[in-house]
């Protein structure tokens, strides 16, 4: 499997899949969430590769990619992706991100708009209200403590519900416990409380309003879905809510996710 040198201390692992019918759809860049890796897309790659070139990447600090001591933040991750696309000679992609990956691809779209034809964000890690954000300092303190993986597992409990199969719960728990603790805390803090974080309102509103490309956003929470709908600029943007799903919605409903994505991309292609 390929690796790409994207900086002095960062080497990214990625897969590059081309199905037999690939080429008639735009290339896709799949970006995982906090504390996981590109295996998160194993439920989707085969179906998507039937029409697309599919790049699935392990972000810095995650999976098989390099683990720098510092800089494990969504902004640096977005810069890594910009460098990866240059390495692959891919001028433009549809960038798909789950959770923290939704932040990363949104930053990529704002800071390097020429790289992103369209965005797809899945229960993204932004738009948190003050009520939710009030608990973040305590979570960050626990991630800095001697039992970081137990703290991460407690945070992850918010990501599942009765709709989540046990195999998905177990899969994510195992990956969290394999994560370097300093990456977990650096990434979480950079998403929500550090200077420049875009995860909490109203900073989320101001930054995300700068996205000019079409956005497909799929949420589990109808309130946050309605909130994001008010920020989208391109008329082809679309917000979908799968109420009753958990934060792992695209893993719980992989075939439906692929169907919604392909239908939306098909409409963009006809424009």
ZIQUI-V968070 format. One record per pair of residues at least 24 apart in sequence whose ideal C-beta (glycine too) atoms are under 7 Angstrom apart, sorted by sequence separation. I is the first residue (numbers start at 1). GAP is how many residues later the second one is. D is the distance in whole Angstrom. If there is no record, write none. Layout:
i: <I,I>
gap: <GAP,GAP>
d: <D,D>
This chain:
i: <28,30,57,92,93,94,95,96,97,98,99,102,152,218,27,30,37,38,92,97,98,99,100,220,25,26,27,28,29,30,31,36,37,74,78,82,94,99,205,220,238,22,24,25,28,32,57,77,81,97,149,220,17,27,31,149,21,22,74,78,220,19,21,22,74,78,82,85,18,19,22,218,236,17,75,149,152,236,55,74,78,82,148,18,236,148,17,148,143,16,14,15,143,144,14,143,218,14,14,12,13,59,140,143,216,12,12,140,216,139,140,10,13,13,13,29,12,140,11,214,11,10,136,137,9,136,10,40,9,133,27,29,31,128,28,31,33,34,27,28,29,30,31,32,33,34,125,26,29,33,133,12,26,28,33,32,10,14,31,128,12,126,128,129,7,31,126,128,6,31,125,127,7,6,127,6,126,4,168,6,163,126,163,164,4,163,168,164,168,161,160,100,159,165,103,159,160,164,159,163,26,100,119,124,119,121,103,118,123,103,117,118,119,120,121,122,123,110,116,123,127,113,110,113,127,110,127,106,109,109,106,72,67,69,73,72,73,72,67,74,35,73,74,61,75,61,123,61,123,122,122,36,37,36,35,35,120,35,99,35,118,98,34,34,94,43,44,48,40,43,47,44,44,26,25>
gap: <24,24,24,24,24,24,24,24,24,24,24,24,24,24,25,25,25,25,25,25,25,25,25,25,26,26,26,26,26,26,26,26,26,26,26,26,26,26,26,26,26,27,27,27,27,27,27,27,27,27,27,27,28,28,28,28,29,29,29,29,29,30,30,30,30,30,30,30,31,31,31,31,31,32,32,32,32,32,33,33,33,33,33,35,35,36,37,37,38,39,41,41,41,41,42,42,42,43,44,45,45,45,45,45,45,46,48,48,48,49,49,50,50,51,52,52,53,53,54,54,55,56,56,56,57,57,58,58,59,59,63,64,64,64,65,65,65,65,66,66,66,66,66,66,66,66,66,67,67,67,67,68,68,68,68,69,70,70,70,71,72,72,72,72,73,73,73,73,74,74,74,74,76,77,77,78,78,80,80,81,81,82,82,82,83,83,83,84,84,85,86,87,87,87,88,88,88,88,89,89,91,91,92,93,94,94,95,95,95,96,96,96,96,96,96,96,96,97,97,97,97,99,100,100,100,101,101,102,102,104,105,111,113,113,113,114,114,115,116,116,117,117,117,119,121,122,124,126,126,127,128,136,138,139,140,141,141,144,148,149,150,152,153,154,171,208,210,210,211,211,211,213,214,239,240>
d: <5,7,7,7,6,5,6,4,6,4,6,7,5,6,6,7,5,6,5,7,7,7,5,5,4,7,4,5,5,4,7,7,3,6,5,6,7,5,6,6,6,6,6,4,7,7,6,5,5,7,6,6,6,7,7,5,5,6,5,4,5,4,6,6,5,4,5,6,6,4,5,7,7,4,6,7,5,6,7,6,6,6,4,5,7,6,4,7,7,6,6,5,5,5,6,4,7,4,7,6,4,7,6,6,7,6,7,6,5,7,5,5,6,4,5,7,5,6,7,6,5,5,5,7,6,5,6,7,5,6,6,4,7,7,6,7,5,6,5,5,5,5,4,6,3,4,6,7,7,5,5,6,5,6,5,5,6,7,4,6,6,6,5,6,7,5,5,7,5,5,6,6,7,4,5,6,4,5,6,7,6,7,5,5,4,5,5,6,7,4,5,6,6,7,6,4,6,6,6,5,6,6,7,7,6,7,6,5,7,7,7,5,5,5,5,5,6,7,5,5,5,6,5,7,6,6,6,6,5,6,6,5,5,7,6,4,7,5,6,6,6,4,6,7,7,4,5,7,6,7,5,6,6,5,6,5,6,5,7,6,6,6,6,7,7,6,6,6,7,4,5,7,6,7,6>
